[in-house]
């Protein structure tokens, strides 16, 4: 059994929280935050990441449940802000206010980091320089506040940038409170060469890994991220998740890892795929 710290992101059960894509049908199962946390506890996980899109901290029961989780010193929590498109390539005028509010809540719960997104696959074809010109001033304000609060910001490659380009942006800011949330599945979708990326990437800039296994449909092409890239069982898709994580561990990565399931492949169900992913990582990750 590995001693690597990993857990699961609440987006894995987005249908249970009332959201489904055009490739999915609504689920009869309905969850609250407590149900997700109970799932993590039942599977002996001590790490969760919570999508802020599904959270209402004005709800006293949700607030209390999160407090109960964080009151255990061995448990890890990060808020994941921005679903579905975060700053929308700089077009979302309300993004900075929302991200700042969740950064404040992260500090309130004494969390180590918060994940953010600059956009999504619908922004991919617009020049990165154009997007970042729109986002730049807001990002500087957000990073400054993160530094003041002592909460690191991890930017997910949300199928809006290739990882090398996103790292150029992050390194250009050059602040210890800004790093990368690396999603292997999204990296594959935009055309990153994963074998080479695992060798070239500066692991000190990776604050978090989002572990996702994807299949490639016949009409999908890496480099064109829009479309249905179904989540499948770990070890059965195009990513080879354990191989990727293990190489990064060998090269010095020591941050948190969150399983994330997106739109499921035909015949699969969230509970089954999540349990398979947990067992797969426990059996296949190298110790640090």
N, C-alpha and C positions, 0 to 999 in steps of 0.2 A: 504493500500500500504506500502510495506517495505521501510525502509530507508537504507537498506544494499546496499553497492556499488557493482554493478555487470554490466557486459557488455558482449562483444563477441570477439572471436578470429577469425582472418581472415581465418584460416584453415577450418573453417566451410563452406567456399565457395570455397574450393580448385579446384573443377571442373570449376568454373567460371574463375579461374586464370590459367587454362590450364592443370591441373593435374588430372588424374583419376587412381584409382587402377584397378586391374584385375577384380574386381567385379562391376565396373562402366563403363558407356559409356560416351564419351565426351559430354559436355554441349554446347548447342547452345548459351547460355548466356556467354558473355565475359566481365569481369570486369577489371578495373584498381583500384589502391588504393583509388582514389577519390570515386568510386562507393561504395566501402565497407564503407568508412567513411560517405558517404551520407546515407547509410542504417542505420548506427548507429544513426546519427542525426535524421533521420525520425522517429525512434522508441524511441526517447528521452533517449538515452543512453549517458553517459558521460565517459564511460570506454571502451577502445579497446586494444587488443593486436595484434601486427602485425608480421606475420611470415616473417623472414628475407629472406627466400627462394623466396618470391614473391616481394621483394623490390630492387629497383635500385636507391640509393640515388644520383647517378650522374645525374639522370633525374630531371631536374629543376622543372617540374610540380609536381612530386611525393614529392620532398623535400619541395616545397612550401606548398603543401597540408598538410603534417605532421606538418610543422611549424604553419600553421593556426590552426590546432587542438590543439597543445600544447600552443599556445598563449592565449587560454582561460584557466584561472587558475583553473576552476572547472573540466576541463577534465583530464583524466588519460590515460597514454599510457605506455605500456611496449613492447619492442621487444622480440620476441620468436625465439631464435637461435637454429639451429641444425637439422631441418627437412632435410632428413628423419632419419639420424642415428648419428648425432653429432660426438662424439669422436669415434664412432663405437667400443666401448669397448677398446679403446686405439690404434686401428689399423689405424685410420685416422691421418696421419702425418701432415696434413694441418689444423687440427681442432683448435689448439691453436692460430694460426695466425688469422684465420677467427673469432673466438670467441672474441679475443682481439680487433680486428677492430670494431666489433659491440658493444663491451663494450665502446670503445672510442666514437662511435656515440651516444650511450645511454647517456653518460655524456654530449655530445654536445647539446642534446635536453633536458638536465636536468631531465632525467628520474630516478625514484626511484629504479627500479630494472630491471633485464633482465633474462629471462628464458633460461636455457640451458638444453641439454640432453647428457647423457654419451653414449647412444646407443639406440637400439630398441629391439623388440621381437626376432630378429634373434641372439642376443647376450645372451639371457636369460639362455641357458643351460651351458654356460661357467662359471666356478667358479668365483664368485665376487672378490675373492682375486687376481686371475690372472688378471682380467680386471683392477682392481684398482692399481695393481703394475705397469701396463703400463701407466695408466692415472695420477698417483699420482703426479709426478714432474710437469707435465703440469698444473694440477689443482692448485697446490700451487702457481705457477706463476700467473695464472689467478685470483685467490682470492686476491693475493697481489696487483695486478693492480686494481681490483674492490675496494679494501679498499682505495687505493690512489685516485681513481676517485669519491668515495662516491656513487657507484652504487652497490646495493646488487645483488647477483646471486642466483636465485631460480632454483634448479635442479628438473626437472620433473621425476617422476617415469614413464618411457616411455615404460612400459612392458618389461623392461630389468632387473629390480630388484624388489623384494618385498619391500613394504614401510619400514618395520622394518630394513631390511638390508641396504637400502639406507640411512635411518636415522642414522644407526651406522656409516656409512661412513662420513656423514655430521658432526655428533657429534665428530667424530675422528679428523676432521680438526679443530673443535672448534674455529670458527671465526664468529663474528656477521654478516659478509657480505656474509655468505653462509647458505642457508636454502632450504626448500622444496617447490616445486610447486606440490601440491597434485591433482592427476587425479584419480577420483573414478573409472572410467571405466577401466583404465589400472590396478589399484589395484585389481579389481575383476578378471580381466583376468589372473593375475599371481597367484591367489589363496589366496589373503589376506582375512581374515574374517572381513568384513566391520563393523559389529556391535561392535566387540571387539576392532578393530582399532580405532573407534571413541571415545572409552573410554580410551584407553591407550596412544594415541599419545600426545606428548607435543605440544600444539597448538602454543607455542611461536616459534617453529621451522618451522611453515608453513608460508611462505611469500606470497603465492598465491594459490588459488584453481582453477582448471580447471574442470568445471562442464560438465560431459558427461553422457548420458543415453544410455545403451547398452541392447541388447537382446542376449540371448545365443542360438546358433543354436544347433540342436540335436547332432552333432558330436564334439562340443566344450566342453572342460573340463577346469574349472579353475585350473591354475597351468601349463597349456599348452597354452601360449598366441598366438601362431601363428594360423592364420585362419581368417575367416570372423566373426567379432563380430559387427553386424550392429547397427548403431545409430537409435534409435526410439524416438518417442515423449516422453518428460519428463513425468514421472509418469506411463509410459506404459512398462518399462523394468525391469531389475534386480537390478538397483542401488538405486532407491528411493532418488533422488538427494536432494530434499528439506529436507528430514529427516536427511541426512548426514550433510548438511551444517548447519541446525539449531542446531544439537547437538554440532558441533564445535563452533558455535557462543555462545551457552550456556556455553561452556568451555573456552571461551576467545578469539577465533579467531576474528580478526578484519581487515583482509587484503582484497585485491581485489579478485573478483570472475569473471572468464571469461567462458562463455558458449563456448563449442567446439563440433562441429558435425564432426563425422568421416564418414565412408562409410554408406550411408543411407540404411535403410531397404526398401524392395520392395514397390513400390507405393508411396513413400514419396518424397518430394522435399525440397531443402535447405531453400527456403524462408518460406515455411509453417512450417517446423520443427523449424526454428530459431524464428519465431514469436510466435509459441506455447511455446517455452522455455522461452522467455522473459515474456510472460503473466503468465506462470506458476510460475516463480520465484517471480514476483511482487505480486502474490496472496498468495504464500505459505511460503515465508521466514519470519522468526521472526525479529522484530526490534532489533537493538543492544541497 
